[in-house]
Amino acid sequence: MIDLRFEINGRRVDPKNIGDALTAAVMNAATKEINRKVGMCRCPVHGKRPTVVGKGRSADKMTFEVEGCCEELISEVKRRF
């Protein structure tokens, strides 16, 4: 599995601990879809997995950033998105 984090208004949040059921549902759906698309990606050189960070003012206004050890890994994850 990849490392997937969410930040709302600059604060890290966990979908399991969100009080708002709709926000939690959106974040859980995003987690499942991201893992489906890029969950098996690994760096071909180092074997490391990517990190995907969802950031935004709210769950419905998120953008996603990809972090990784090599540009090749980052490019592959972005291609799969």
Secondary structure, DSSP 8 states (H G I E B T S, - for coil): --EEEEEETTEEE-GGG-S-HHHHHHHHHHHHHHHHHHTT---TTT----EEEEEESSGGGEEEEEE-SSHHHHHHHHHH-
